[in-house]
Amino acid sequence: VVKLLEAPAPLLTYVFPAGGRRGATVPAIATGTDLGGDASATSVWISGKGVTGRVLAFKDPTHVNLEVTIAPDAELTEREVRLITAGGVSNRFRFYIGDLPEVSEVEPNSDKAQPQVLPSLPLIVNGQITDADRDYFRFHAQAGQKLVLSVLGRVIVPFIANAVPGWFDPCLTVYDASGKQVAYTDDFRIRPDPVMFFDVPKDGDYTVEIRDIIFRGRPDFIYRLTIGALPFVTDIFPLGGQAGTTAHVQLHGYNLAKNTLTVELPKEPGKLTNDPRFGG
């Protein structure tokens, strides 16, 4: 038996679920290598304010049970999660803070005839596409609703070294109560994760399918699927303005409360980032 002089560095492959709602305490599982055993994770580091994590238990050196606590006023943005062990600090993993109710996928839900029934919209579904898997979820909608169905998938795990191709490529299909396909989408413009704008034709139950576009699956194909009549900005004009002036911006998209926005631009030139008015 070879005894290492130093504890090995931890490698974090994914955390599931990859997000949670403000004000909630979220149980999660961290998966990777050298997370337990002699180099057991001792603490969790999460970027930003209002979100903390702690280690609950070790399943084995590849799985650690965590608990993430999100403050009610935590900023709605992407965070970084890292595990700290005797071997050092792990790589980062993305964790998203939301403000909608959240549910987790419950198997079996891989048959279109027996989907997982969702509570009332809007909400976020946390799930995984495992080997040759498809996940089906049934929801109720009213005629005239403009639903936005959006996925965080590839953005969560942008590259997987031992996958071919090296990422999860999700797509969405919606079926009506008779099982007829009524909508489908893959990418959204240059984004590989799909966004669907679904104009509900009549009252009733609908089923959404999420899968990998070439029917692969593995535990690190994780996703966050948002469904609801939610605001979504698709375009703005103009795309910029002179520093120190007031910009009058036209908004285009779905379910927007208004189609214009007045923005006081900072005095120093630069790029506006993480602005919730523009989906940042």
NORRADA-V811960 format. One record per pair of residues at least 4 apart in sequence whose C-alpha atoms are under 8 Angstrom apart, sorted by the first residue. I is the first residue (numbers start at 1). J is the second residue. If there is no record, write none. Layout:
BEGIN
i/j
I/J
I/J
END
This chain:
BEGIN
i/j
4/8
6/87
7/38
7/39
7/86
7/87
8/34
8/39
8/86
8/87
8/88
9/34
9/85
9/86
9/87
9/88
9/89
9/90
10/32
10/33
10/34
10/35
10/83
10/84
10/85
10/87
10/88
10/89
10/90
10/91
11/32
11/33
11/34
11/35
11/90
11/91
12/30
12/31
12/32
12/33
12/35
12/82
12/83
12/90
12/91
12/92
12/93
13/30
13/31
13/32
13/33
13/93
13/220
14/30
14/31
14/32
14/93
14/157
14/220
15/28
15/29
15/30
15/31
15/93
15/95
16/28
16/29
16/30
16/222
17/28
17/29
17/104
17/126
17/127
17/222
18/94
18/95
18/96
18/126
18/156
18/222
18/223
18/224
19/95
19/96
19/97
19/98
19/224
20/24
20/25
20/26
20/70
20/95
20/96
20/97
20/98
20/102
21/70
21/97
21/98
21/99
21/100
21/101
21/102
22/70
22/71
22/72
22/73
22/74
22/97
22/98
22/99
23/69
23/70
23/71
23/72
23/73
24/69
24/70
24/71
24/72
25/67
25/68
25/69
25/70
26/67
26/68
26/69
26/70
27/65
27/66
27/67
27/68
28/65
28/66
28/67
28/68
29/63
29/64
29/65
29/66
30/63
30/64
30/65
30/66
31/35
31/62
31/63
31/64
32/61
32/62
32/63
33/61
33/62
33/63
34/39
34/40
34/61
34/62
35/39
35/40
35/41
35/60
35/61
35/62
35/63
35/64
35/83
35/85
36/40
36/41
36/58
36/59
36/60
36/61
36/62
36/63
36/64
37/60
37/61
38/86
39/85
39/86
39/87
40/58
40/61
40/85
40/86
41/55
41/64
41/83
41/84
41/85
41/86
42/55
42/83
42/84
42/85
42/86
43/53
43/54
43/55
43/83
43/84
43/85
44/52
44/53
44/54
44/55
44/81
44/82
44/83
44/84
45/52
45/53
45/80
45/81
45/82
45/83
45/84
46/51
46/52
46/53
46/79
46/80
46/81
46/82
47/51
47/79
47/80
47/81
48/79
49/74
49/75
50/70
50/71
50/73
50/74
50/75
51/68
51/69
51/70
51/71
51/74
52/68
52/69
52/70
53/66
53/67
53/68
53/69
54/66
54/67
54/68
55/64
55/65
55/66
55/67
56/64
56/65
56/66
56/67
57/64
57/65
57/66
58/63
58/64
58/65
59/63
59/64
59/65
60/64
70/74
70/97
74/97
75/97
76/96
76/97
76/98
76/99
77/96
77/97
77/98
77/274
77/280
78/94
78/95
78/96
78/97
79/94
79/95
79/96
79/97
80/92
80/93
80/94
80/95
81/92
81/93
81/94
81/95
82/89
82/90
82/91
82/92
82/93
83/89
83/90
83/91
84/88
84/89
84/90
85/89
85/90
93/156
93/157
94/156
94/157
95/156
100/122
100/123
100/124
101/122
101/123
101/124
102/123
102/124
102/125
102/126
103/123
103/124
103/125
103/126
104/125
104/126
104/127
105/109
105/116
105/125
105/126
105/127
105/128
106/116
107/116
108/116
109/114
109/115
109/116
109/134
109/135
109/136
109/137
110/114
110/115
110/133
110/134
110/135
110/136
111/115
111/134
111/135
111/136
112/136
112/207
112/209
114/136
115/135
115/136
115/137
115/138
115/207
116/136
116/137
116/138
117/137
117/138
117/139
118/137
118/138
118/139
119/139
120/139
120/140
121/139
121/140
121/227
121/228
121/229
122/226
122/227
122/228
122/229
122/230
123/226
123/227
123/228
124/224
124/225
124/226
124/227
125/223
125/224
125/225
125/226
126/222
126/223
126/224
126/225
127/222
127/223
127/224
128/218
128/219
128/220
128/221
128/222
128/223
129/133
129/134
129/135
129/211
129/212
129/217
129/218
129/219
129/220
129/221
129/222
130/216
130/217
130/218
130/219
130/220
130/221
131/216
131/217
131/218
131/219
132/215
132/216
132/217
132/218
133/211
133/215
133/216
133/217
134/209
134/210
134/211
134/212
135/209
135/210
135/211
136/207
136/208
136/209
136/210
137/207
137/208
137/209
138/205
138/206
138/207
138/208
139/205
139/206
139/207
140/203
140/204
140/205
140/206
141/145
141/200
141/202
141/203
141/204
141/205
141/206
142/200
142/202
142/203
142/204
143/199
143/200
143/201
143/202
143/203
144/199
144/200
144/201
144/202
145/199
145/200
145/229
146/197
146/198
146/199
146/200
146/229
146/254
146/255
147/196
147/197
147/198
147/199
147/200
147/227
147/228
147/229
147/230
148/195
148/196
148/197
148/198
148/226
148/227
148/228
148/229
148/230
148/231
148/232
148/254
149/195
149/196
149/197
149/198
149/225
149/226
149/227
149/228
150/193
150/194
150/195
150/196
150/225
150/226
150/227
151/170
151/193
151/194
151/195
151/223
151/224
151/225
151/226
152/156
152/193
152/223
152/224
152/225
153/157
153/168
153/169
153/170
153/193
153/221
153/222
153/223
153/224
154/158
154/159
154/167
154/168
154/169
154/170
154/192
154/193
155/193
156/222
156/223
157/167
157/168
157/220
157/221
158/167
159/166
159/167
160/166
160/167
161/166
162/166
163/167
167/221
168/212
168/221
169/192
169/193
169/212
169/213
169/214
170/186
170/192
170/193
170/194
170/210
170/211
170/212
170/213
171/184
171/185
171/186
171/187
171/193
171/194
171/210
171/211
171/212
171/213
172/184
172/185
172/186
172/194
172/196
172/208
172/209
172/210
172/211
173/181
173/182
173/183
173/184
173/185
173/208
173/209
173/210
174/181
174/182
174/183
174/184
174/206
174/207
174/208
174/209
175/179
175/180
175/181
175/182
175/183
175/206
175/207
175/208
176/180
176/181
176/182
176/204
176/205
176/206
176/207
177/204
177/205
177/206
177/207
183/198
184/196
185/194
185/195
185/196
186/192
186/193
186/194
186/195
186/213
187/191
187/192
187/193
187/194
187/195
188/192
188/193
188/194
188/195
197/254
211/215
212/216
212/217
217/221
229/255
230/254
230/255
231/253
231/254
231/255
231/256
231/257
232/253
232/254
232/255
232/256
232/279
233/251
233/252
233/253
233/254
233/256
233/278
233/279
234/251
234/252
234/253
234/254
235/251
235/252
235/253
236/249
236/250
236/251
236/252
237/249
237/250
237/251
238/249
238/250
240/247
241/245
241/246
241/247
241/265
242/265
242/269
243/265
243/266
243/267
243/268
243/269
244/264
244/265
244/266
244/267
244/268
245/264
245/265
245/266
245/267
246/262
246/263
246/264
246/265
247/262
247/263
247/264
247/265
248/260
248/261
248/262
248/263
249/260
249/261
249/262
249/263
250/259
250/260
250/261
251/258
251/259
251/260
251/261
252/256
252/259
273/280
274/279
274/280
275/279
275/280
276/280
END
